[in-house]
Amino acid sequence: MLIILEILIATDELCLTELADYIIEHLFIHKQWMRENFILIYQTAFLKGSFKNLQLFCMDIIEKTPDIIFKAKDFTGIDPNLLTTLLGQSNLLTPEIEIWDALLKWGMSNTSPTLDPNYKTWTQESFQKLQEILQQFIPLINFTVISSSDFYYKVIPFQLILPSDLYDDLLKFHLAPQINPTHPFLRSPKRNQPFQSIFINNNHAAWIMSQIDYDQPAITYNGNNPKLLPYDLKLLIRGSNGCMSDEIFHNCCDLKGPTITIIKVKDMDEILGGYNPLSWDHSTKWAETSSSFIFSLNRANVGQSIVSRVINYSKAIRNSHGPSFGDGDLWVKVTCVRNLALPSFCRPRSYERRIFDLEQFHVEDYEVFQVIKKTNVIYL
């Protein structure tokens, strides 16, 4: 397979496009080998030539199964420029502490001479070398979503490689979570919010949670400090993970308590969604509540998002399709019949107002999150 990759690189240099396409088709027959040697494939796709299909394969891996990258046996050989691009991705779903661990491993392997993994044997000079090689990557790590326990055991031992003002702010963040971070590395939005979504970030989640608690006085949650958000969001299902089926939705989401549904409209940059304060339950057609709402999310300026609250309580939740709200207000169908997706609908009847201009649309993807109330959250 290595020889095949070398031939592929040569086809790009010689502009043999048809031969390159044929070789890539052959590689796709061996996707397991491609995953096991992902860094080699990744660097071939982006550094050695212009192989669009190979690049799309890599981007799909990065989006859906990024663990393959950071646990790859050859991860320490990744090019620094590609590593910068990778860490700059906003949709990485790998836990941030695992990204930090992988970055440290990469740094130790790329110093000269390489550093002993046992940092307790290091000298001041050892930390200085690691700091020099990793300084460009530190702003790309989202330290705010690393737990206090992992911060203590896995970050503090390497405090000498962090800018002193960043480390001081991190200490405040973990010891006094009611204090919002001020360092620019910590305030800029990054990937890896404490929930696994490819469509929304901390600020979007904070806005949705503010809508859940809208009846509480002066409640507006801030996404800059995820520790202060009042709820945990646990991913129950994502359609693109082989779950584009109303039946699979109910199998995964029924009887799980309150949920938030996020819907990506096909062929449009539009995110719709809804909050169900009850459990989904396919055994009943309708569920009554006064607390549900649907919304259209403005991802660029979340403050301009649209929310619509239920007014016909008896028809607040529809259980006979996918995650659906009202008597047509947001009916979501994710099942395909003969490879054709069934249409979903947005017709205001049971909720205050319309959230989407089109009455009929198709779902490209969807996510459902279980909403879990935190305990011992400190509010400002």
Secondary structure, 3 states (H helix, E strand, C coil): CHHHHHHHHHHHHCCCHHHHHHHHHHHHCCHHHHHHCHHHHHHHHHHCCCCHHHHHHHHHHHHHCCHHHHCCCCHHHCCHHHHHHHHCCCCCCCCHHHHHHHHHHHHHHHCCCCCCCCHHHCCHHHHHHHHHHHCCCHHHCCHHHCCHHHHHHHHHHHHHHCCHHHHHHHHHHHHCCCCCCCCHHHHCCCCCCCCCCCCCCHHHHHHHHHHHCCCCCCCCCCCCCHHHCCEEEEEEEEHHHCCCCHHHHHHHHECCCCEEEEEEECCCCCEEEEEECCCECCCCCEECCCCCEEEEECCCCHHHCEEEEECCHHHCEECCCCCEECCCCEECCCCEECCEECCEECCCCCECCCCCCCCEECEEEEEEEEEEECCCCCCC
